[in-house]
Amino acid sequence: MASFFSPEETNLFGYLSRAFETFEQRPLTDVDSLVLSCLSYFRFQGEDVCGARGVSVRELFQAEHLEQMTRGLWDSEGLMRVLALTAASPRFRDVVVSNYVDDFDESAEKQFSACVLHLPAGGAYVSYRGTDNTLVGWKEDFNMAFETGVPSQYAAIDYLERVALSIEGGIYLGGHSKGGNLAVCALARCSEAVAARIVRVFSHDGPGFTGDALADELWQQCADLVSKTVPRSSVIGMLFEKQEDYTVVESSMMGLTQHNPFSWVVEGNDFVSLEGLGRGASFVDKGLNEWIASMTREEREGVVETLFSVLGAAGEDTFADLSGNWQASVPAMLRRIGELEPEQRGHITRALTLLVQAFMPDIELPQLPGFEPPQFPDLTELLSEKTTEA
């Protein structure tokens, strides 16, 4: 097992263990942006980090707060390691975290959090949190399939306009997963005065937008400021019609698990880039986006509402609770599926089939002329049997 500080690791942890230059010595990069994007996942404690003066990263690394800071988040151990390494890093430890907000509203189906990271060399990085482990957070993400603006997107724009007043110098925006989408949305919809101060926007495997969301001339004028990175098996980052160019990076994991930024391969100070998406991932992305595009807005909304009525049937609030109590949650969800109309059940089984494919798209397929990817079984009959048993 690698030691806590392992410069030889080819991932974000290794980068943080060996990147000793300050931002004065080496400007901000895509890898730095991913580090700063991860910092917005923490549930920071105390009032000081919420104010305009803020608190340095090294001061935020306090053992008594670590459990609260990572509660309900994905890969809490990895996040704790990131915080420890940034607090020790001469490149990151003097970054000051300010204007932290965490707004969770179940009734509005809103999960929004962000913070400002003031860089020692000047300027600041506005970091938007990606989706957490809650059903509400994921429901808001899925709402993007039929809404041109969800609550967190409006919040991201308002937040940028407010914090820009307290930022000296240039402004960077960024985030991982939904956070990347929020950063791009804020760029496209902020005031001209704020837009003129934005240096670069980073989207790390952030989902795209529906066709009419960013179709105007204003977006075309600022699109070249976006730097988007996605892993080889990207699914989340390739959702919906594509407005942004992107760079494909290598990952040490497979399928949908490549969405985890700690799996992205870093050599030296840069990501290891690839020519394009994996063949299996392209097949899944094409099928998923074509399926979404084939439905009307009302049909998309109906599918999302039905899917989350199934997930919510167990009465749990997070995916961790669902998996931790699967003996009760799975039968409850299967019973709910059994109550659906045949058309609704068909949509849900289609979604589950695509999800299965997303978890394993890059099992290497024979590179033969005319080779067709394997057909996955229709889950309708299986689910019908299970609901009968339940």
C-alpha positions as CSV (number, residue, x, y, z in Angstrom):
1,M,0.0,0.0,0.0
2,A,1.3,3.5,-0.9
3,S,2.3,5.7,2.0
4,F,0.2,8.8,2.8
5,F,2.7,11.1,0.9
6,S,3.5,9.2,-2.3
7,P,5.0,11.3,-5.0
8,E,5.3,8.3,-7.3
9,E,1.5,7.8,-7.4
10,T,0.1,8.7,-10.8
11,N,-3.1,10.4,-9.6
12,L,-4.2,13.5,-7.7
13,F,-2.6,12.3,-4.5
14,G,0.7,11.8,-6.1
15,Y,0.5,15.3,-7.7
16,L,-0.2,16.9,-4.3
17,S,2.7,15.0,-2.8
18,R,5.3,16.4,-5.3
19,A,3.9,19.7,-6.6
20,F,5.9,22.1,-4.5
21,E,6.1,25.2,-6.8
22,T,3.9,28.1,-5.8
23,F,1.3,29.7,-8.1
24,E,3.7,32.5,-8.6
25,Q,6.2,30.0,-10.0
26,R,3.8,28.0,-12.1
27,P,0.3,29.2,-13.2
28,L,-2.9,27.3,-12.5
29,T,-3.5,24.2,-14.6
30,D,-6.3,21.7,-15.2
31,V,-4.9,19.4,-12.5
32,D,-4.8,22.3,-10.0
33,S,-8.4,23.0,-11.0
34,L,-9.5,19.5,-10.2
35,V,-7.9,19.8,-6.7
36,L,-9.7,23.1,-6.1
37,S,-12.9,21.6,-7.4
38,C,-12.6,18.8,-4.8
39,L,-12.3,21.4,-2.0
40,S,-15.9,22.5,-2.5
41,Y,-17.2,19.1,-1.6
42,F,-16.3,19.6,2.1
43,R,-19.0,20.7,4.6
44,F,-16.9,23.4,6.2
45,Q,-17.4,24.1,9.9
46,G,-17.4,27.5,11.6
47,E,-18.6,31.0,10.8
48,D,-15.2,32.4,9.6
49,V,-15.2,30.3,6.4
50,C,-18.6,31.8,5.5
51,G,-17.4,35.4,5.6
52,A,-15.5,37.4,3.1
53,R,-12.1,37.2,5.0
54,G,-12.1,33.4,5.0
55,V,-9.8,30.8,6.5
56,S,-6.6,29.2,4.9
57,V,-6.7,25.6,3.9
58,R,-4.1,24.7,6.5
59,E,-6.3,26.1,9.2
60,L,-9.3,24.1,8.0
61,F,-7.5,20.7,8.5
62,Q,-8.7,20.0,12.0
63,A,-9.2,16.4,13.2
64,E,-12.3,17.3,15.3
65,H,-14.2,18.5,12.2
66,L,-13.2,15.8,9.6
67,E,-16.2,13.5,10.2
68,Q,-18.7,16.4,9.9
69,M,-16.9,17.8,6.9
70,T,-17.3,14.6,4.8
71,R,-20.6,13.3,6.1
72,G,-22.9,12.1,3.2
73,L,-20.2,12.6,0.5
74,W,-18.7,10.2,-1.9
75,D,-15.3,8.7,-1.1
76,S,-14.9,10.4,2.3
77,E,-11.5,8.8,2.9
78,G,-10.2,10.1,-0.4
79,L,-11.5,13.6,0.4
80,M,-9.9,13.6,3.8
81,R,-6.6,12.7,2.1
82,V,-7.0,15.5,-0.4
83,L,-7.5,18.0,2.5
84,A,-4.5,16.7,4.4
85,L,-2.3,16.9,1.3
86,T,-3.5,20.4,0.3
87,A,-3.0,21.6,3.9
88,A,0.6,20.4,3.8
89,S,1.3,21.5,0.2
90,P,3.4,24.7,-0.3
91,R,1.3,25.2,-3.5
92,F,-2.1,25.0,-1.8
93,R,-1.8,25.5,2.0
94,D,-2.1,29.3,1.8
95,V,-5.2,29.2,-0.4
96,V,-7.9,31.0,1.6
97,V,-11.5,29.6,1.6
98,S,-14.3,32.2,1.9
99,N,-17.9,32.9,1.2
100,Y,-18.8,29.2,1.8
101,V,-22.5,28.4,1.3
102,D,-24.4,25.2,1.6
103,D,-28.1,25.4,0.5
104,F,-30.1,22.2,0.7
105,D,-33.9,22.5,0.0
106,E,-35.8,19.3,-0.4
107,S,-39.1,20.9,-1.3
108,A,-37.4,22.9,-4.1
109,E,-35.3,19.9,-5.1
110,K,-32.2,22.0,-4.7
111,Q,-28.7,21.0,-3.6
112,F,-26.2,23.8,-4.0
113,S,-22.9,24.6,-2.4
114,A,-19.9,26.8,-3.4
115,C,-16.9,28.6,-2.0
116,V,-14.3,31.1,-3.1
117,L,-10.7,30.0,-3.1
118,H,-8.3,33.0,-3.0
119,L,-5.0,32.2,-4.7
120,P,-1.8,33.4,-3.1
121,A,-0.6,34.7,-6.5
122,G,-3.7,36.8,-6.9
123,G,-7.2,36.2,-8.2
124,A,-9.6,33.6,-7.0
125,Y,-11.2,30.3,-8.0
126,V,-15.0,30.0,-7.5
127,S,-15.5,26.3,-6.8
128,Y,-19.0,24.8,-7.2
129,R,-19.8,21.5,-5.5
130,G,-20.8,18.5,-7.5
131,T,-23.7,16.2,-6.6
132,D,-23.6,14.8,-3.1
133,N,-25.0,11.4,-2.0
134,T,-28.6,12.6,-1.5
135,L,-31.6,11.6,-3.6
136,V,-32.6,15.3,-3.8
137,G,-29.2,16.2,-5.3
138,W,-29.4,13.6,-8.0
139,K,-33.1,14.4,-8.6
140,E,-32.1,18.0,-9.4
141,D,-29.4,16.7,-11.9
142,F,-32.0,14.5,-13.7
143,N,-34.3,17.5,-13.8
144,M,-31.8,19.1,-16.3
145,A,-33.2,16.6,-18.9
146,F,-36.4,18.6,-19.2
147,E,-35.8,22.0,-17.5
148,T,-33.7,24.8,-19.1
149,G,-32.8,26.0,-15.6
150,V,-32.8,24.2,-12.3
151,P,-32.5,25.9,-8.9
152,S,-28.8,25.3,-8.5
153,Q,-28.0,26.9,-11.9
154,Y,-29.8,30.1,-10.9
155,A,-28.0,30.0,-7.5
156,A,-24.7,29.6,-9.3
157,I,-25.2,32.7,-11.3
158,D,-26.4,34.8,-8.3
159,Y,-23.5,33.5,-6.2
160,L,-20.9,34.6,-8.8
161,E,-22.4,38.0,-9.1
162,R,-22.3,38.5,-5.3
163,V,-18.8,37.1,-4.6
164,A,-17.2,38.9,-7.6
165,L,-17.6,42.1,-5.6
166,S,-15.1,40.9,-3.0
167,I,-12.6,39.3,-5.4
168,E,-9.5,41.2,-6.4
169,G,-8.0,40.2,-9.7
170,G,-9.0,37.7,-12.3
171,I,-11.7,35.0,-11.6
172,Y,-11.6,31.3,-12.4
173,L,-14.7,29.1,-12.2
174,G,-14.8,25.4,-11.9
175,G,-16.3,22.2,-10.5
176,H,-16.5,18.4,-10.8
177,S,-19.6,16.7,-12.0
178,K,-22.6,19.0,-11.6
179,G,-20.2,21.6,-10.3
180,G,-18.7,21.8,-13.8
181,N,-22.1,22.3,-15.3
182,L,-22.8,25.1,-12.8
183,A,-19.5,26.8,-13.6
184,V,-20.3,26.8,-17.4
185,C,-23.8,28.0,-16.7
186,A,-22.5,30.9,-14.5
187,L,-20.1,31.9,-17.3
188,A,-22.9,31.9,-19.9
189,R,-25.4,33.9,-17.9
190,C,-23.4,36.3,-15.7
191,S,-23.3,40.1,-16.3
192,E,-21.0,41.5,-18.8
193,A,-19.0,43.2,-16.1
194,V,-18.3,39.9,-14.3
195,A,-17.7,38.0,-17.6
196,A,-15.0,40.5,-18.5
197,R,-13.0,39.4,-15.4
198,I,-13.3,35.6,-16.0
199,V,-9.9,34.1,-17.0
200,R,-10.9,30.4,-17.4
201,V,-13.7,28.0,-16.6
202,F,-13.1,24.3,-15.8
203,S,-15.6,21.5,-16.1
204,H,-14.4,18.2,-14.9
205,D,-16.8,15.5,-16.3
206,G,-19.7,18.0,-15.9
207,P,-22.9,17.2,-17.8
208,G,-23.8,19.3,-20.8
209,F,-27.0,21.2,-21.5
210,T,-30.2,20.6,-23.4
211,G,-30.3,22.0,-27.0
212,D,-32.1,25.2,-26.1
213,A,-30.2,26.0,-22.9
214,L,-27.1,27.4,-24.5
215,A,-28.0,28.1,-28.0
216,D,-27.7,31.9,-28.0
217,E,-25.0,34.2,-29.3
218,L,-23.9,35.1,-25.8
219,W,-22.8,31.5,-25.2
220,Q,-20.9,31.4,-28.5
221,Q,-18.9,34.5,-27.5
222,C,-17.6,32.9,-24.3
223,A,-17.4,29.2,-25.1
224,D,-13.6,29.3,-25.8
225,L,-13.0,30.1,-22.2
226,V,-14.1,26.6,-21.1
227,S,-11.6,23.8,-20.5
228,K,-13.5,20.5,-20.2
229,T,-11.9,17.2,-19.2
230,V,-13.6,13.8,-19.2
231,P,-12.4,10.3,-18.5
232,R,-12.2,7.7,-21.2
233,S,-15.5,6.1,-20.1
234,S,-17.3,9.3,-19.5
235,V,-21.1,9.1,-19.1
236,I,-21.9,12.0,-16.8
237,G,-19.8,14.4,-18.7
238,M,-21.3,13.4,-22.1
239,L,-25.0,13.8,-21.0
240,F,-27.2,16.0,-23.3
241,E,-26.2,17.8,-26.4
242,K,-22.6,18.9,-26.4
243,Q,-21.7,22.6,-26.5
244,E,-18.1,22.4,-25.2
245,D,-15.0,20.9,-26.7
246,Y,-13.3,18.4,-24.3
247,T,-10.1,16.6,-23.6
248,V,-10.2,12.9,-22.7
249,V,-8.0,11.8,-19.8
250,E,-6.9,8.3,-18.7
251,S,-8.3,6.7,-15.6
252,S,-7.2,3.7,-13.5
253,M,-10.8,2.5,-13.1
254,M,-13.5,1.2,-15.4
255,G,-16.9,2.2,-16.5
256,L,-19.0,4.7,-14.6
257,T,-16.5,4.5,-11.6
258,Q,-14.1,6.6,-13.8
259,H,-16.2,9.6,-12.7
260,N,-14.2,9.5,-9.5
261,P,-11.6,12.2,-10.0
262,F,-9.1,10.3,-7.8
263,S,-8.8,7.7,-10.6
264,W,-7.6,10.2,-13.2
265,V,-4.0,9.6,-14.2
266,V,-1.5,12.4,-13.7
267,E,2.1,12.2,-14.8
268,G,4.3,15.1,-13.9
269,N,2.1,18.2,-13.7
270,D,-0.5,17.1,-16.4
271,F,-3.2,14.6,-17.0
272,V,-2.4,11.7,-19.3
273,S,-4.6,12.5,-22.4
274,L,-6.0,10.1,-24.9
275,E,-7.2,10.4,-28.5
276,G,-10.8,9.9,-27.7
277,L,-13.5,8.2,-25.7
278,G,-13.5,4.4,-25.3
279,R,-15.5,2.6,-27.9
280,G,-17.9,1.1,-25.3
281,A,-18.4,4.5,-23.7
282,S,-19.3,6.1,-27.1
283,F,-21.8,3.4,-27.7
284,V,-23.5,4.0,-24.3
285,D,-23.4,7.8,-24.6
286,K,-25.0,7.6,-28.1
287,G,-27.8,5.4,-26.9
288,L,-28.4,7.4,-23.7
289,N,-28.5,10.8,-25.5
290,E,-30.6,9.4,-28.4
291,W,-33.1,8.0,-25.9
292,I,-33.4,11.3,-24.1
293,A,-33.7,13.2,-27.4
294,S,-36.5,10.9,-28.6
295,M,-38.8,12.0,-25.8
296,T,-40.8,15.2,-25.4
297,R,-40.2,17.5,-22.5
298,E,-43.3,16.1,-20.8
299,E,-42.1,12.5,-21.3
300,R,-38.7,13.3,-19.9
301,E,-40.3,14.8,-16.8
302,G,-42.5,11.8,-16.4
303,V,-39.6,9.4,-16.6
304,V,-37.6,11.4,-14.0
305,E,-40.5,11.6,-11.6
306,T,-41.2,7.9,-12.0
307,L,-37.6,6.9,-11.5
308,F,-37.3,8.8,-8.2
309,S,-40.7,7.6,-7.0
310,V,-39.1,4.1,-7.3
311,L,-35.9,5.2,-5.6
312,G,-37.9,7.0,-2.8
313,A,-40.2,4.0,-2.2
314,A,-37.8,2.7,0.5
315,G,-38.1,6.0,2.5
316,E,-34.3,6.6,2.5
317,D,-32.7,10.0,1.9
318,T,-29.3,9.0,0.5
319,F,-27.9,6.4,-1.8
320,A,-25.7,5.2,1.0
321,D,-28.8,4.5,3.1
322,L,-30.4,2.7,0.2
323,S,-27.4,0.4,-0.2
324,G,-26.8,0.0,3.5
325,N,-30.4,-1.2,4.1
326,W,-30.8,-3.0,0.8
327,Q,-32.7,-6.0,2.4
328,A,-35.6,-3.6,2.9
329,S,-35.0,-1.0,0.2
330,V,-34.8,-3.4,-2.8
331,P,-38.1,-5.2,-2.1
332,A,-39.8,-1.8,-1.6
333,M,-38.5,-0.5,-4.9
334,L,-39.5,-3.7,-6.7
335,R,-43.0,-3.4,-5.3
336,R,-43.2,0.2,-6.6
337,I,-42.0,-0.9,-10.1
338,G,-44.7,-3.6,-10.0
339,E,-47.4,-0.9,-9.4
340,L,-46.3,1.1,-12.5
341,E,-48.2,1.2,-15.8
342,P,-46.6,-1.0,-18.5
343,E,-45.2,2.1,-20.4
344,Q,-43.7,3.6,-17.2
345,R,-42.2,0.2,-16.4
346,G,-40.7,0.1,-19.9
347,H,-39.0,3.5,-19.4
348,I,-37.5,2.4,-16.0
349,T,-36.2,-0.9,-17.4
350,R,-34.6,1.0,-20.3
351,A,-32.9,3.3,-17.8
352,L,-31.7,0.4,-15.8
353,T,-30.3,-1.3,-18.9
354,L,-28.4,1.8,-19.8
355,L,-27.1,2.1,-16.3
356,V,-25.8,-1.5,-16.4
357,Q,-24.0,-0.7,-19.7
358,A,-22.6,2.5,-18.2
359,F,-20.9,0.6,-15.4
360,M,-19.0,-1.7,-17.8
361,P,-18.6,0.0,-21.2
362,D,-14.9,-0.4,-21.6
363,I,-14.6,-4.2,-21.3
364,E,-12.4,-4.4,-24.4
365,L,-14.4,-5.4,-27.5
366,P,-12.7,-7.2,-30.4
367,Q,-11.3,-4.6,-32.8
368,L,-12.7,-6.3,-35.8
369,P,-14.2,-4.7,-38.9
370,G,-18.0,-4.6,-38.6
371,F,-18.0,-5.9,-35.0
372,E,-21.2,-4.9,-33.2
373,P,-21.2,-4.3,-29.4
374,P,-23.1,-7.0,-27.5
375,Q,-26.8,-6.6,-26.9
376,F,-27.7,-6.4,-23.2
377,P,-30.8,-8.3,-22.1
378,D,-34.1,-6.5,-21.6
379,L,-34.7,-6.3,-17.9
380,T,-38.5,-6.2,-18.2
381,E,-39.1,-9.9,-17.7
382,L,-36.6,-10.1,-14.9
383,L,-38.2,-7.2,-13.0
384,S,-41.6,-8.7,-13.6
385,E,-40.5,-12.0,-12.0
386,K,-39.0,-10.1,-9.0
387,T,-42.0,-8.0,-8.4
388,T,-44.2,-11.1,-8.4
389,E,-41.9,-12.7,-5.9
390,A,-41.9,-9.6,-3.7
